[in-house]
Amino acid sequence: MQRQDTQTFGIGTLASRAGCQVQTVRYYEEIGLLPQPARNAGNQRRYDEATLRRLTFIRHSRDFGFSVEAVRELLDMADHPNMPCDHADAIAKRHLDEVESRIERLSALRDELKRMVAQCAGGRVEECRIVEVLSDHDQCLHASGHGGREAIR
């Protein structure tokens, strides 16, 4: 009788241990971020600790907001540990730039919303500053060419 060196577990256990849903595991398999699993005699998916580590890496990367394509590139680099990490640095730097840009846009949005709320007198809708500003883009400080701020997308 051949002894199995690696303990395996089912998709539910894998998902639970990685903190995700079974559908997420299937999706990552479908798009090639996770390898197709081995199957037992009953055709059930079987996973090992290496797959759990890979799924945890994927989930953590996605939690940081990395795109699926960036995760794919990072996984490829992780699969080749002797490669220089300058490309990983570039991916992280590009993502940081995107996050900082998003924060700037959200800060401008917050400021505009605060301004609109502060200027609302709480009267009737026909006098509502919030409805007025939302109806007339020229009154928004955040719009490109209006108040010198970039448009919020």
C-alpha positions as CSV (number, residue, x, y, z in Angstrom):
1,M,0.0,0.0,0.0
2,Q,1.5,3.3,-1.1
3,R,1.5,6.0,1.6
4,Q,0.5,9.5,0.7
5,D,3.2,12.1,1.7
6,T,0.9,15.0,1.3
7,Q,-2.4,15.4,3.1
8,T,-5.1,16.7,0.8
9,F,-8.5,18.3,1.5
10,G,-11.6,19.3,-0.4
11,I,-12.6,22.6,-1.9
12,G,-14.8,23.6,1.1
13,T,-11.9,23.2,3.5
14,L,-9.5,25.0,1.1
15,A,-12.0,27.9,0.8
16,S,-12.6,28.1,4.6
17,R,-8.9,28.0,5.5
18,A,-8.2,30.8,2.9
19,G,-11.1,32.9,4.1
20,C,-13.0,32.9,0.8
21,Q,-16.0,31.2,-0.9
22,V,-16.0,28.0,-2.9
23,Q,-17.1,30.0,-6.0
24,T,-13.9,32.1,-5.6
25,V,-11.7,29.1,-5.7
26,R,-13.5,27.8,-8.8
27,Y,-13.1,31.3,-10.4
28,Y,-9.4,31.4,-9.8
29,E,-9.0,27.9,-11.3
30,E,-11.1,29.0,-14.3
31,I,-8.9,32.0,-15.0
32,G,-5.7,30.1,-14.4
33,L,-4.5,31.7,-11.1
34,L,-4.9,28.4,-9.4
35,P,-3.8,25.1,-11.1
36,Q,-6.4,22.6,-11.9
37,P,-6.6,20.3,-8.9
38,A,-6.1,16.6,-8.6
39,R,-9.2,14.6,-8.3
40,N,-10.0,11.6,-6.2
41,A,-11.7,8.4,-7.3
42,G,-15.1,10.1,-6.8
43,N,-14.0,13.0,-9.1
44,Q,-13.9,15.4,-6.2
45,R,-11.2,18.2,-6.2
46,R,-8.3,17.6,-3.8
47,Y,-6.0,20.3,-2.7
48,D,-2.7,20.5,-0.8
49,E,-0.9,23.0,1.4
50,A,0.9,24.5,-1.6
51,T,-2.4,25.4,-3.2
52,L,-3.6,26.9,0.1
53,R,-0.5,29.1,0.2
54,R,-1.0,30.1,-3.4
55,L,-4.7,30.9,-2.7
56,T,-3.8,32.9,0.4
57,F,-1.3,34.9,-1.7
58,I,-4.0,35.6,-4.3
59,R,-6.5,36.6,-1.7
60,H,-4.1,38.9,0.2
61,S,-3.0,40.5,-3.1
62,R,-6.6,41.1,-4.1
63,D,-7.3,42.5,-0.6
64,F,-4.5,45.0,-1.3
65,G,-6.4,45.9,-4.5
66,F,-4.0,44.4,-7.1
67,S,-5.7,43.6,-10.4
68,V,-6.1,40.0,-11.5
69,E,-3.4,40.6,-14.1
70,A,-1.0,42.1,-11.5
71,V,-1.6,39.1,-9.3
72,R,-0.9,36.8,-12.3
73,E,2.5,38.5,-12.8
74,L,3.3,38.4,-9.1
75,L,2.5,34.7,-9.0
76,D,4.7,34.1,-11.9
77,M,7.6,35.9,-10.1
78,A,6.8,34.0,-6.9
79,D,7.1,30.7,-8.9
80,H,10.6,31.8,-9.9
81,P,12.2,32.9,-6.6
82,N,15.7,33.4,-8.1
83,M,14.5,36.2,-10.4
84,P,15.3,39.8,-9.6
85,C,12.4,41.5,-8.0
86,D,12.6,44.8,-9.9
87,H,9.4,43.9,-11.8
88,A,7.5,43.2,-8.6
89,D,8.7,46.6,-7.3
90,A,7.4,48.3,-10.5
91,I,4.0,46.6,-10.1
92,A,3.7,47.7,-6.5
93,K,4.8,51.2,-7.4
94,R,2.3,51.5,-10.2
95,H,-0.4,50.2,-7.8
96,L,0.7,52.7,-5.2
97,D,0.4,55.5,-7.7
98,E,-3.1,54.4,-8.6
99,V,-4.1,54.2,-4.9
100,E,-2.7,57.7,-4.2
101,S,-4.6,59.1,-7.2
102,R,-7.8,57.5,-6.0
103,I,-7.3,58.9,-2.5
104,E,-6.9,62.4,-4.0
105,R,-10.1,62.0,-6.0
106,L,-12.0,60.7,-3.0
107,S,-10.7,63.5,-0.8
108,A,-11.9,66.1,-3.4
109,L,-15.3,64.3,-3.5
110,R,-15.5,64.4,0.3
111,D,-14.7,68.1,0.4
112,E,-17.3,68.8,-2.3
113,L,-19.9,66.8,-0.4
114,K,-19.1,68.6,2.9
115,R,-19.4,72.0,1.1
116,M,-22.8,71.0,-0.4
117,V,-24.1,69.7,3.0
118,A,-22.8,72.8,4.8
119,Q,-24.6,75.1,2.3
120,C,-27.9,73.4,2.5
121,A,-30.4,75.4,4.5
122,G,-32.7,72.5,5.1
123,G,-35.7,74.3,3.4
124,R,-37.7,73.0,0.5
125,V,-36.2,71.0,-2.4
126,E,-36.6,74.0,-4.8
127,E,-34.1,75.8,-2.6
128,C,-31.9,72.8,-1.8
129,R,-28.2,73.6,-2.4
130,I,-27.4,69.9,-2.8
131,V,-30.0,69.4,-5.6
132,E,-28.8,72.7,-7.2
133,V,-25.1,71.7,-7.3
134,L,-25.9,68.3,-8.6
135,S,-28.1,69.8,-11.3
136,D,-25.4,72.3,-12.4
137,H,-21.9,70.9,-13.0
138,D,-20.5,74.5,-13.2
139,Q,-21.1,74.9,-9.5
140,C,-18.9,71.9,-8.5
141,L,-15.4,72.7,-7.4
142,H,-14.1,69.3,-8.2
143,A,-14.9,69.3,-11.9
144,S,-12.1,69.7,-14.4
145,G,-11.8,73.4,-15.3
146,H,-14.1,74.3,-12.3
147,G,-12.2,75.4,-9.2
148,G,-9.0,74.0,-10.5
149,R,-9.6,70.4,-9.4
150,E,-9.6,67.2,-11.5
151,A,-12.9,65.6,-12.2
152,I,-13.8,62.7,-9.9
153,R,-14.5,59.4,-11.6
